[in-house]
């Protein structure tokens, strides 16, 4: 008994420590909404008077926020101010009309005037208090909530028909709702929901350690589903609180984070059949790992020289570690446009407090192999392994201009070209002004090499063919982001089925190839088979040609990895088959005319 009791105590302590380490409330993620519920605010006379006056600009601005989900309180307040300023007509693009002279005043809504107006209102107006009183923080996820894109399906990505890259961002809070992802309208998908603690460990949105949780197939199966639709999946890792992390601990923090990200991404999750087929087909598909890229979303990161240098070293080591296993992996940075705006206030040649989000620093991090040379869009798409995601909250009429203006102020020449190729403006949609989305898409097509859309989800019952209210952002991309080669139409049922099961069809093609080779070898080696096929030549041609031809026609037309190959090289398998057919026929004719017939002994 003296031995058992201490053992029981030790086991109990270990279980307690393990359960504590498995879940940490400080690492759970939240999202925010505005709830206009009068029962919650009757004690406040200001709010009560606001609800009685539904014609006020404050009420209309708050009403425009209701039903929208925001990733943090800062983005909610920022969007609310934009709505309030617009509805109050404080800063109108058309300018205000002077009563005395009957002319438009000179106070046009310039970018500087718009920014100064918002800063003034933050200090003098009651709107921030209204937003704070009505803002509801949601973090009701639990471990039973698994990402499932069910209820509706679609075809594979139209990535070869899209004019640049389209990145969809899937936020973690939609896992509990019945939503679906339209893979046809994007080239890559990013999961937003991994948080980093002060030790460099990754956690799921509900607070569980990410790596143990993602060991189960049902927890990472959504990655395989994206891969089946010919879409690569990236993980967005997030951290916003750096106060408890000392500068001296940054090196160990980043070393642990590098190891965590490496384990997260570089784990093989494809099936044994897919691995075998990939080996026989010279790895035509790169969809093997649990992740195809990582996006670092470090809000409020310190701007000290020590912290900036630590991040620069970490970023280089992370790229080298991940690319040693997968050369196609993406290592990206995400930031809010407000961080760029903060840098715009400084002189472009100032070196003080630049931080990791300065244009100069990111241009150094994103160095390309083609230094000093102009790169085409296709070259950028194939060779650029880093992206800078800049989140532009709606309304984006001004935010989208700030990015280009700031870039022109800070960089020029080769550095400007490199960073322009890497920038991906991200529209964080309010899912209300759908008529604006096509216009924004056209702007980004003309100005950048790609764009991002968040949240990239669609209601199951929503119309999936238009950009109307409650529409599908994927359908908008297919309509307005395709290049000249695009057909502006959905994949057919046959193409959809073959694409999602392309590994099976490739396996059948390999089997057909081996059967054809075996039949030819038997024909030239075995007298019995030679005599049989001499009398049944159609059988030989059927075994050698028909299965391989059918499979190669299917694959070359509907397998996206193969159909992208065009020109003479894409027709090479057909030419080989025709050569085999002609060779067999000529050999048969030659043997019948020039050689005596052999008899079996």
N, C-alpha and C positions, 0 to 999 in steps of 0.2 A: 504493500500500500504506500510505503514511503517513496517508492520509485514511481508509481503510477501517477500520483497526484502532481508532482512537478511536471511530468510529461504532459498531462492534460492541460496544466496551466500554460506551458510553453506553446502547445498547439493552439490553445484559445487565443493567446496573444498574437501568434503568427496569423491566424485567421482574421483577427481584428485589424492588424496592420495591413493585410492584403486587401480586405474590404475597403479600408480607408484609402489605400492607394489606387484602388480600381475606380473610385468615383470621387470627384472633387467639385464641390459646388462653385468654387471660384472660376472653374474652367468651363462652366456651362455657358452657352451662348443665348442671347435674347434677340427679339425683334420688337418693333414698336408700332403702335397704331393710335389713331385718334378716335375716341368714342364720345359722341355727343349725347350723353345720357344726363338729362336734367336732374335726375335723382341724386347724382353724385356731386352736384355743384350748387345746390340750393343754399348752402350756408354762405356762399360768397356773393355779395350783392353785385359786384361787377359782372360776374358770369351770369347771374340771374337777369340782369338788365340786358345782357348781350343776347340771351335766348329770346327775350321778348321783342328785340329789334332784329328781325331776320333780314332787314335790308342793309345792315351795316357791313362795311368791308371786312371787319374782323370775323363776323359770322360766316360770310360767304367764303372767306379764305379757309376757315376751319372746316366748313362743309365740304370744300373741294378735297380736303385731306382724308375725309372719312372713308374707310374701306380700303385704303392703300396701306400696304405693309412696307415698313422701312427697316433697313438693316441696323440703324443706330439712331439715337436721339438727335445727333448733330445733323444728319441728313434730313430728318423730319422737320426740324426747325428751319433749315436752309430752304427746303421746298416751301414751307409755310410762308416765309418771308417773301419769296419770289411771287407767290400767289397774292399775298396781301398788297405788295407794292403795285402789282399789275391791276388788281381789282380797285385799289384806291385811286388809280390814275395819277399817282404821284410822279411817275416817271414813264411817260408814254413815248413811244418811238416817233409818233407824228408831231410831238411838241404840243404845248398848251396854247390856247388862243387868248390873246390879251384883250381885255374888255375895253380899254381906253382906245387903242389904235385899231382894233379889229384885225390884228395880224398875229401870226404865230410867234410866240416868244422864242428867245434864243436858247432857252433851257431845254435843249434837246436831250434825249436820254442817251448820253454817251456812256461808254463802259465805266469811266471814272465816276461820273455822276450817279450811275446805278449803284456802284459799290459804296460810295459815300452816303447815299440815301439809306441803304440797308444798315450801315454801321451806326448812323444816327438814330434810326428807329430802334435798334437793339437797346440803346441806352434810354430813350425817351418814351417809347410806346409801351402799352400794356400787353402787346401781342405775345412776347416771350412768356409772360406769366400765364396767359390763356393756354398757350400750347402746353406748358408744363403741367397745368392743372388737368388737362384733358388727355394727356398722353398715357397710354397703358403699355406696360412692359409685359411681354409674353415670353415665357420659357417653359411651356408645358410639355415638352418632348420627353420621352422616356426610352428605355432600351428596347421596348417592344415595337417602336416605330422604325420600320425598315423601308428604305427607298424602293418603291415599286412603280414603274411606269406602265400601268395597266389601264385597261378600259378602251384603248384605241391603239392602233399600230400604223406604221408608215413604211415607206421604202428607205433605201440607203441615201447617204449624203450626196448632194449634187456638187461636191467640192470642185470637180473639174469644170463645171459650168458656172460657178460663181466668180464674180469679178473681185478677187481678193479673198481674204479669210473672214469668215463670220464666226465669232466665238459666242456661244450661248453659255450663260451662267445660271446654274440651278441652285437656289438657296435652300438651306436645310429645312426651313419651316414648311415647305410644300410637301414634305414626305408624308405628312398625315392626311393630306387632301388627295382626292381622286383627280390627278392631273396626268397629262401625257406630254411627251417631248417629241416634237416634230424634227427628226434627225435629217430630213431632206433639205432643210433650209440652213444648215450650219456645217462648218468644217471641223470644229472642235467643241467640246463641252467641258465646262469647269464646274466642279462641285464646291460650293461655298459653305463651309461648316466645320472646319478643323481649327481648333484653338491651341495655342502654345502656352505652356505655363512658364514659370520663372526658371525652371531647370532645363528647358529645351525639349520637354516631352509633348507629344501630340495627343489631344483629347477630342473625342466626339462632341457634338453640340450639347448633349445631355450630360456631359461630365465624365464619361467613361474613357479609359485609356484607349487610344485609337488602334494601336497595333494588335493587342489581344482581341478586341472586338471585331476587327476586320479579318481575323483568321477564319471565321466561319463563312462558308460559301454563300449562305443566304444574305449575309451582310454586304458582300461585295459583288453580288451577281449583277447589279445594275451596271457595273463597269463592263462586264461581258456583253450586256445587252447593247451598250453603246458601241462596242467593238463589232458586234454582229451587223450593225447598221453602218459600218465603215466610218465611224466617228471615233476619234481619239479622246480620251478623258484626262483632264488635269485636275489636280487638287489645289484648292486655295487654302493656305494656312494663314491664320490671322492672330495678331497680337496688338493690343492697344494700350496696355498698362506696363510702363517700363520704370516706374518709380522705385520698386523694390529691387531692381536688378542693378547692382553696382557695376561700374565700368571695369573693375578688376575681374568680374565674373563673366564678362561677355565672351571671352575666349572659350571657356568651358561650356557656356550656354550654346554657342554656335556649334561647337564640336558635337554635343549631344543632339542638337537639332539636325545636323547633317546626317548623323547616323540614323535618326528616326525617319527622315525623309527618304533616305536610301532604302531602308527596309520597307517603307510604305510602297514605293514605286516599283522596285526591282524584285518583285515576287511573281513567279510564273503562276498564272491563274487560268490559262487556256487549257482545254481538254487534251488528253493524250492523242486523240485523232488529229486535232489541229496541229499539234507539234510534229507529228509524223508527216502530215501533208506539207507543212511548211518546210521541213527538211528536204523533202523530195522536189519541192517547187522553188528551191533556192530562196526561201524566205521572202516570198512575194508579199506576204502580210507581216506587218510589224506589231500586230495586236496580240501580244503575249503577256504583258505585265499588268500589274494591278493599277498602274498609272503611267501616263505618257508624258507627264510634265507636272511642274509645281509652280504656283504663283505665290509670291511672298507679299502679304498685305500687312505691313508694319505701320500702323497708325501711331502718331505721336512719338516716333522714334527720336531719341536724343540727337541734337545737332552738334554735339561736341566733336572736336577733331579725333579724339580717341574712339568714340562710337562710330564715326564715319569710316575710319581706317579699319576697325574691326569688322564692319559690314562688308567692306571691299574685299578683305581677305576671305571672309566666309563665303561670299558670292563666288569667287574664283574657285575655292576648294569644292563647293557644292557642285558647280558645273563639271569639274574634272571627275569627281566621284560618280556622278550620275552618267556622264557620257562614256565612262570606261565600260559600262555595261550596255548602255543603249545610246548610240550616237545621235539618234533622232529626238532625244528627249528635249523638252523646252524648260528653261528656267526663266521665269518671268517675274516682274515686279508690278504690283498694283498700288495705286495711290488715288486720292481724291483730287479733283480739280482745285479745291481750296488750297492744297499744299503747293500746287504750281502757282496759284495766284499770290501766295505768300512770298514765293521767290521772285515774282515779277516786281515787287516793290523795291528790290535791291538793284544796285547798279550791276550791269552784266559782267563787269570786270572785277567786282568785289569778291574777295576770297573768304570773307568772314561768315561763319555760321551757314555755310552752304548746305550742309546736311546731305543725306543720301539721295534726296529728291531734287537736287539741283540738275539743271540740264547738262552742265559740264561733267558732273560725276557719272550720270547715267550714260552719256556718250562714251565715256571711257570703259564702263562696264560692258557695253553692248558693241564692242569692236567687232567688225566683220572681216572675213577673210579677203574680200575684194576691196582692199584699201585704195582709195583714190580713184576707183572706177565706178562708173554708173552701172547700176544693176537693174535688170528688168524685173517686172512683177513676178515672173515665174522663177527667176533666180532668187529673189528675196524669199519667196514661198518655200523654196527647196533648201536654202542655206542659212536663213536667219533662225537661230535657235534661242532667241530672247525677244520678249515683247514687253512693252511698257503699257499697262492698262491704266487709262485715266478715266475715272468714273465721273460722268457728267450728269448731274441730276436734272430732271425736267423742271421747268421748261428749258430746253437746250438752245434756244435761239441765240443766247449770249455765250453760254459756256463753250460751245463748239468753236467760237472764234478766239476765245482766250488761249486755247492750246496752241493754235497756229501763230498767234501774235506773240506769245511768250517765247516760242521756239525761234522766231525770227529775231527777237531782241537779244537772245542769249548766245545763239550759235550761228555760224555761217560755214560755207564751204562743205568739205567732206563730213565734218561732224554733224552739221545740220541734216545732210542727206541720210546719214546712217540712222540718226534718231527718228527722222520722219518715217523711215521705212519700218521702224520698230514700234511706233506709237499706235495703240489701238484704243480709240475713244469708246467708252462703254456707256450706253444709254440705260440708265436705271429707270425703267418705264413706270409710269403711274397707271398704265393700262386703261387710260381714258381717252386721250387725244390720238386716236388711231390714224386719223387723217394726216397727222404730222409725220408719222413714221416713214412713209414713202419719200417725203421730201428730205428727211434727215438721211435716209439711206443713200439717196442720190448725192447728197453733199459729201458723205464720207467716201463714196466711190470715187468722186472726182478729186478729193483732197488727201486721202490716206490710202494705205494698202489693205485696210481691213476695218472692222468695227465689231463691237461687242454688244450684246443685248442681255439685260437682266431685269426682272427674272424671266428666264426662257422656259416658260411652261404654258400649257393651254388647257382650259377646261374641256372635259370630255364632250359636253353638249354644245360647245361653242362652234361657230362656223369656222371651218378650216380652209376656206378658199378666198377669203377677202381680208382686208385690213380694217374692217368695220369694228364697231363696239363689241367687246368680248371676242375679238377675233384671234387669229393665230399668227404670232410673229414669224413663224417659219414660212407660212404662205406669203407673207409680205416680202421676205427675203427672196423667195423663188421668183416673185413677180418683178421686183425692183432691183435686185442685186445680181442678176445673172449677166454674163457676158454675151457676146454676139453668138457664141456657140450654143447657148441655152435654148431649150425648147419651150420654157415657161409652162411646163405641164408635169403632172405627177407621174411617178413610176407605175408601170402596169403591174398587174398581179403576178405575172410570170417573172418579170425582172425583179420584183420585190422578193419572191420566194427564192430565186436562185442566189440573189445577193446575200440574203441572211443565212443561207445554207451553202455558201460557196466552198467551204472546206470539204463538204461531202461530195460536191460535184468535182472538185479537184482530185479527190481520192478515187472517184470512179474513173476519171480521166487517166490517172496513173495505172489503175488496174487494166483499163483498155489498152494502154501502151504496152504493158508487160505481156498481155495476151497476144497482141500483134507481134511482138518480138519473139515470143515463144513459138508461135505458128510459123514464122519465117525461118527460125533456126531449125525447127523440126522438118520443114520442107527441104532444106538443103542438107540435112544430116541423115535423116531416116529415109531409107528406100521405100518403106511401107507407106509413110506419109506422102512421099513424093509421088508415088504412083496413084495414091488416092486423090490427091489434089490435082494431078494431071487430068484425071477423069472428072473432077468436080472443081474446076477452076473458080467458079463463082463463090464456092464455099470459102476458098482461101481469101479471095478479095473481100468477101463479107466480113470475115474474122479480122483481117488486117485493117481494112479501110473504114467500114461503116461505123463501128462503135467509136473509134478515135475521131472520125469526122464529126459525128453528132455531138460528142462531148466538147470538142474544141470549138464548134460553132456556138454552142450554148455558153461556154466560158468566155469566149472572145467578145460576145455581145452583151452578156449580163453580169459578168464578174468585174467589179469596178477596178480591181488591181490590174487586170489583164486588158480590159477594154480601153484603158488610158493609153496603151501602146498603140501607136498609129503608124501608117506608112508600110514600107516593104517588110520591116521587121515583124510587124504584127501579122502579116500574111505568111511568114516563114513556115509555120506548121502545115498550112495548106499546101504550100509548094513541096514540102517534104513528102506528104502523102501522095501527091500527084506523081512525084518522082518514083516512089515505091510502086505505084500501080503500073506506070510505064515500064519500069525495070522488070517486073514480073511478067508482063505481057510479052516483052521482047525476048526475055529468057525462054519463055514457053515456046514462042515461035521458032527460036533458034534450035531448041532441042528437038522439036518435031521435024525440022527439015534437014539438019546436019548430022544428027546423032541417031544411031539405031536404038530401038526401044529395048530397055533392060527388063529381064525377067527375074523374078525371085527364085532362089534355089529352094 
